[in-house]
Amino acid sequence: MNRSTIILLVILMLCALSLVAAQQKTRSLYVALERAQTEERRLNQDWLRLEYEQRNLSKAARITDIARKQLHMQLINPGRTQYVVVD
């Protein structure tokens, strides 16, 4: 074998190794992308669920019901209203 054949063989081996390394890097990046997209979908579902819960918890009827039952609050009654007069 002459010198040019050995140089070409070494260059071929380096190219093959760089191709394998590039493919491996591509696969690992693709897996990371898939994981990130899965996490994004999960977070979006959590966000929608939390928005739904917030809407339900902030409904006026629910707030009024809790105020009456748990806090024993009553509607405003003019007969029970006390006015404070400042001199």
N, C-alpha and C positions, 0 to 999 in steps of 0.2 A: 504494500500500500504506500502510496506516496503521501506527501505532506498535505496537499490540498484535499485529498479524500478524508483524512483524519480531521481536518478543520471543518469540512462540511458535515461530517458525522457528529462532531461536538455541537455545531450550530443547530443541527436537526434535533439533537437530544435536548438542548436548551429550549428550543421552540416547543417541543412536545411537553416538557415540564411546565413551561409558562402557560400553555393551553390548559393543562390539567389544573393548575393553580387558579386560572381565571374561571374555569367551570365550577370549581369548588366555591370560590368567592361568590359567584352568581347564585349558586344554590343556597348558600347561607344567607345572602341578602334577600332572596325570594322567601325563605322561611321566616325571616324577621319581618318582612312586609306582610305576610299572611297573619302572623301573630298580632301585629299592630292593627290590621284591619279588623280582626276578630275582637280585639280590645275596644276599638272604636265603636263597633256595633253594640257591644255589651254596654258601654258607657252611654250610648244614645238611648238604648232601651231603659236604662236606669234613669236618665234625665227625663224621658217621657213619663215614666211611672211617678217620679217625684213631682213633676208639674201637675199630673192628675191628682195626686194626693193633696197638693197645696190648694188646688181649686176646690176640692171637696171640703178641706178643713176650713177654708175661708168663706164658705157660704153663709149668708146672713141668717138663714133659718137655723143652721147648726149652732151658730154663735148665740142666738137668742135662746135656743133650747138649753144649752149648757148654762147660760146665765140664769135662767129660771130654775133649773133642776139642781145644779151643783152649788151655785152661789146664792140661791134663794132670792134672786132679784125680782122686782116687780116693775110693771109699767108705771110711767109717771101718772100720778093722780093729783088733780088740782086741790083736792081736799086735804091731802097730806103734805102739800108743799109749804115749806116754811121760808119766809123772806127775811133777810137780815137787813136792817136799816142802819146806815152809818150816819151819825150826826156830823 
